[in-house]
Amino acid sequence: MTLWDLTQGTSAKVSRFKSSIESGYRTRLSELGFHPGEQIACVMSPGMGAPKLYRVNNTVYSLDDSIASLIEVA
């Protein structure tokens, strides 16, 4: 399952990044808190392909499907 598969009000732990993610994205996401073992919650899923909002620690970030689908969660 990927981060993009989370529905509003659900959470999961990051398990790993897919191997196809660019190193720059991997580094930046890790700096923001999206790293293995971190608990992530989907706080808004607006629909129609719009970016979803995810809470990491006490901060909310917006990720679209092209990035969120590269982060595997369990």
N, C-alpha and C positions, 0 to 999 in steps of 0.2 A: 504494500500500500504506500502511496506517496502523500506528501503534505497536501497536494491538491485534492485528494480524495476525502479529506476531513470535511465534515459538515459543520455548520454553525452550532456552537455550543459543545463541540467535542474536542478532546485533546489527545495527544500521543507523544511519545518520545522519539527524537530523531535517532535513527539507527545508523544511517550512512548516506553519503552522496552517491549518486549514480556515477559511473566511470566516465560518462559522456559530458559531464559538466566541465566548463572551462575553468582553469586554475584561478583566474581572476575572480570569477563568481564564487568559487569555493572559499577563497581567502576572505572576501568581503562578507559573505554570509556567516562565516565563522566569527569574524570580528563583531557582527551584530548579535551573536548569540545562537545562531542556527548551527549547532555542532552536536555530534553524537552524544547521547545521554541527556540532552536538554529537553524539558517538557515544553511543548508548543500547543497553544489553544487557538482554534479558529473562532474568532469573535464576530465575524460578519462574512456572509457568503451571498452577495447580491444577485447572482444569477446572470444568465445571458452572456457568460464568458468574461464578465467584469472581474478585475482583481479581487482576491479575498484578503481580509484583514486577519493577521495572526498576532497573538500576544506571546512575547518572549520576555521572561522576567516581568518587568513593569512597563514595557514599551510595546506599542502596536506598530506593526509594519504591514505594508501592502505588497503582495506578490502576485504576479499573474501566473497563468498556467504553465508558461514556458520555463519558468524558474522553479515554481513549487513542485512541478512534476519530476524534478531532478533530485528531490530530497525524499529519501525513503524513511518511513516512520513505522513504529510498531505499537 
